[in-house]
Amino acid sequence: MPVIGSGQSDTPLSDPQIAEIIESAAGQIDPAGKRILVIIPDHTRSCPLGTIVRRLRESVGSRAEKLDFLIALGTHRPLDDAQIDSLLDIDPGGRTEVLGDSKVFNHDWKDPDALTTIGTLQADRIREITGGASAGFELDIDVTINKRVFDYDLLMVAGPVFPHEVVGFSGGAKYFFPGICGPELLNFFHWLGALITIPKMIGCKETPVRATLDAAVDMISTPSCLLAMVVKGSDLAGLYFGDLREAWSAAADLSSEVHITYADRPYDSVLSRAPEMYDELWVGAKCMYKMEPVVADGGELIIYAPHITEIAQAHGAVIREVGYHTLEYFLKQWDKFKDHPWGVLAHSTHVRGIGTYEDGVEKPRINVTLATGIPEDLCRRINLGYRNPADIDISYWQDAEHEGRLYVPKAGEMLYRLKNPPAWARP
């Protein structure tokens, strides 16, 4: 399936261009008589999803036997009807008018009855595809996935591509794993990303984690394709349709131009503001992941999000137990932590960042501070700093006379890198 579509970093696609690409995609898949499941992002990803869904209804749904949508939640909380309508830019009560008989499903990663096993990634295969990056942590992993995928003739992923902390760039295979999978592979590949570390992974196309996900996708017998978006502001800089890997590759190339900002020097203090779409620290922590490479040694990264009051609905209890720590903190005490969910441990290291653990003393490279609705005593207990968000004066970080400060008004999707990074931050 050849890749169709286009994109430029400095010129957004017009509505007619978007419509033409989706109509051409419909022609390629020949939807007549087919049951098609479109796998879409949740509200924590920026993209004009409502526009894309409407175009798919017009071009594909009008000809297909069935066109349904599955929200790739990963371990995020399920969306209620009002949230689904908001996600798809549908007025309350207007879903039938927009979607006709199409259904929208939530994924549930914790429900074994919603999952099916499609194969096993053997330890020796993992060692091979990760090139040794998983050394010491290889194990046989049952690959599970939402069993709805086998009720359809074609799976279409429709979602954006951004630099990503665990896999390098989001999109493509990631909509299957972790988007609609069970916990086994999810926990493993997040820990694999933690072992490599975010600065060496994020914004890189070919990574051991991406190779692992691609190997898992090969186990899915239902044919698949990808409609990959590259978002710039509220517009689409690019839209590509085709084979899952090839369309993703084209989108990742454009994302590397659109979504990476290079700084001349590191900043002593960064105020990283979380948009409202990040409704808990589990996702709001992206404001750290994308900014860590440009924070100076000993500097402070502040996640500014007065609206966030919860650590994580699904994983909060474990995070409260283990706290946020550097990778070495866990590796040098592995017997103590090995039975905790590896995906949560990975998240912990991602938030705390690069650092060391020697002779019982942990030394993170930078200070990570929450200016959120999470109480101070809890912030301290989970090993993060605290600032009262009401005391934050944004103008202090916007002051152009102080080059050591940086304010990012919508953090979490743009990656910041140094033009001349230190060794720990080089891919």
Steps between C-alpha positions, in 0.01 A plus 500: 500500500685816383504803728286791387477844655715805548639739755721803556634645819404858412170467306187339646283270294175651377162336557479396132845340523395305810180387331691394188751291698225321693298439182812355337553282807142373470572410140807302600326288763186442288261500798196354326361214710781519756480532876751767600620593848675836539732524801514858625675696779338628816486861621867506607618535139459817293347456156191602301341163572144622444586610146677174420215286635243694296705459185535128564124470547444672166767319299518159669187459713267567209638194318611263776277235654605630841721784622569516875754675723712369789669748733863401563501582870800296606465516878319836497155525654195417281299784351130547571251596229544874553880467483478293181280764339749767604789293365330477161379863503135392506227705662320324789238268359632533146704183466252315278482795263879504466589131527185330377508138612873506584583398856778634722665266751736554793795266540532333841853379569405339833208285381626153402167429332564789261842364398636208306852357473644511148846358564811509713814706461774263611789625710759418234296687238479802729875488548544493123264785409613730781868459415590433861324807640281269710798308643411325823128566468398272213207270566230321304211744456147405405370756253137588568271736312140620501309215341269734310768525232401152381139606438611715204656456157731802520660701781577865433706700747420873483710715729780754533875449515714690754840443664437243773688422818473120490503404133673795327202623299137421575248365252482192282556179693466687827124521446492122539762479774426648753190655342281190498708231669524333839754564776777247423664657196405848618699463821799347326554752223452798730775359721715440193462869416596593856819293475603695191383832660281769348774735375656220296164382368263790444484638148686202348327301225664161528509379859504162677152573634363576152651172376330315785161650418541425130572137584181484706293660222617226264300257715167671418334304221245769408639731227582853611579844357579844636370854460778697670466867592771754571345782702627857517294720728138444405587403142633195322852545364481152349269206436620164371314178422633155423685207650528522880879533502550706186231760568630532857854547370393786272312667787793455741734668251273804486443496877876525551487832310182633662522383861865540603643833619877536539638726773844661503547454874331327794259683730531530876123514549222375272130559559328225303127561483272200455196547275156406631501177297748359753264425786737311730873493564533169314456691173591848625850367562558537126578859596816362659587242236509749213698760695761306700771524230518881529499535880844585636671277757358595837218694334128481566220370279157611622189322378241777522148354498257639759226280351681171574394360838575130453819300444342220298163332525629163384844501662484750785523244780824353364653843440417604857677188619821525295521875431694666218865399464792477261565181305800402714285519814297207369776306324726496806212381718337275242398220737297756693314636198494225236147386583344842453350574156794583276298758309446697820868478591581630153266795546666571833847521345373708208357763733805514730745509213868421468691446824705265716460283809819429694544374858132551574499859376293604197620798297264606222658724237221759522222597740146415392229709664121472482295820496169314479193423708684206659561586869849587623522211745427250223752663265769465767398144575541394137840671481409807293523869581200725561401855412163656564357561151330815626845648564625440148557826310537398136660832407805400705576224248398712202754771580721508191783666693559176690620242250519235770121477525249348261119496496324243281127584485385167356751236596491128441516463122791719385841349574781735607860397436839665525686567178812358665374248757712338771569127477203397716262673259643372171290233321 
